[in-house]
């Protein structure tokens, strides 16, 4: 069994929890901040597919769907990558804070093998860019 790696990102958003929640699963919003071709069935067991920043295809299913609180997505191995044991996940946690919301993304399960280095770095880089776009999107629409 190979080792896995992950990363975490937190962002304070000047938008209410309800607005941030909608941005996490609404295909129109996802196409603005996360990537392109978003197709989502917002429910436990539903699909969650997007091309992150137009570069990194991600196809998954929703494992946890707790409105305005938590969204966890389990992803399939990208077709361009060698299959390895493990489960790639994104776990979004939302909480209310003064002046808006706090969104934490915990990503995990990416194989630690050198063959996956490029994919891992692309995910981290593109996710950071996407979170900045999310901040702009929800701030504009809540102000």
N, C-alpha and C positions, 0 to 999 in steps of 0.2 A: 504494500500500500504506500502510495506517495504522500508526501507532506503537502499541505495546502497553505495558502496565504490569503490575506484580505486587506481591507483598509476601511477607515471610517472617516466620514465627513459630517460636520455640523455647520448649520447655517441659521442665523437669526433672520427672521423675515418679518417685515412690517405689514403683515396681513393676518387676518383671523384664521384660526385653525380650519374652519370650513372651506375657505378659499384655497388653502394649501392642499387640503385633502382632495378637492376637486381636481387640482392640477396634477396630482399623482396618478389619476386613473381616467381622466377625460381625454379621449384621443385628440381632440382639437388642441387642447392645452399641451399635451405631450408632443405633438408635432411642432409646437412653438419652442419649447424649452429643452426637450430631451433628444429628439431626433426626428426621423421621418417614417412614414408608413405605419404609424401607430395603429394597432388593432387590439382592443382590450374588451374583455368580457368581465366587468367589474363585480366579481363574486368569488367566493371560495371555489377553486377548481376551474375558474375561467382562464382564458388565455391572456397573455401579456407580451405582445410582440412589438418591437421597434428596432430601427437602425440608429444606434447611438451616434449623434452628430453626423449622420449620413455616412459613417465609416465602419461601425462595428455592429454587425447584426446580432440581435438578441431575441431569442424565442423561448418563452417560458410559460409557466402557469402560476396562478395565484394560489398560494398555500394558506395565507392568513389575510383576512379582509375585515378589519375592525374599523368601521367608519369613524373618521376624524381622530384616529388614534394610531393605527398600525396597518401597514401593507407589506407583506413578504412575498417575494417572487422567487420561484425556483426555475433556473434556466437549463435548457438543453445544451449539450456540448455543441459549440459552433461547428458547422460542417467543415470548415477549413482547419480545424484543430484535431489532433489525435485524441481519441477517447481515453479518458483516464478515470479511475475510481474517484468518487467524491461528488459533492453536490454544490453547484455554484448558486449562491443566493444573494439577493439584495433585500435588506430588511429596513424599511422606512418607519421611523417612529416620530410622531408629531406630538408636541405638547404646547400648551398655552403659556405665554409669559407676558409680562407687562409690555404693552406696545405691539404685540403681535404673537408670533409663533416661533418655536424652535423645531427645526427638522434635523434629525440625525439619520444618516444612512450608514448602515453597517453591511459591507460587502464581504463575502467569505466564500471559501471553497475552491478558489482558483488554484489549480495544480502548481506546485513549486518547481516543476521541471523546467529546464532551460527552453524547451520547445514552446512553453507558454509565456515566456518573458515578454515578448512583444504584445501579446494580447492583454496581459496584466497591466503593462504600462499604458497601453492605449485606453483601457477602461478607466484607470485612475485619472489620466489627463482629460479625457472626454467627459468624465463625470464631474470634474471640477468646473469645467467650462459650462456644462449643463446646469449645475447648481447656481452659477452666476446668472444665467438666463432665466432660471426659475425665479430668482429674487426680483429681477426686473419685471417679469410677467405678473406676478401676484401683487407686487407693490403698485403697479400701474392700475390694475383692475380693482384694487381695494381702496384706492385713495380718492 
